[in-house]
C-alpha cells in the first residue's frame, strides 16, 4: 500500500512539472513572437525613413548668454 501512494505522489509531481514546463514554454514563445514582430516593425520604419532621405534636421547653433 505504501508503494502505491508513493507512486501517486511521484506521478502527481511529474504531471505538475510537465504542466509548468508547458505553460512556461508557451509564454516564452508568445514573448519571442512579440519581440520579433516589434523588431520587424522598427526595421520597416527605418527602411522607410532611409528611403525618404533619412537625414535629421540641421542642428541649430547654441550661443551662451555671456558670449556675443
C-alpha positions, 0 to 999 in steps of 0.5 A, spaced: 500 500 500 505 504 501 508 503 494 502 505 491 501 512 494 508 513 493 507 512 486 501 517 486 505 522 489 511 521 484 506 521 478 502 527 481 509 531 481 511 529 474 504 531 471 505 538 475 512 539 472 510 537 465 504 542 466 509 548 468 514 546 463 508 547 458 505 553 460 512 556 461 514 554 454 508 557 451 509 564 454 516 564 452 514 563 445 508 568 445 514 573 448 519 571 442 513 572 437 512 579 440 519 581 440 520 579 433 514 582 430 516 589 434 523 588 431 520 587 424 516 593 425 522 598 427 526 595 421 520 597 416 520 604 419 527 605 418 527 602 411 522 607 410 525 613 413 532 611 409 528 611 403 525 618 404 532 621 405 533 619 412 537 625 414 535 629 421 534 636 421 540 641 421 542 642 428 541 649 430 547 653 433 547 654 441 550 661 443 551 662 451 548 668 454 555 671 456 558 670 449 556 675 443 
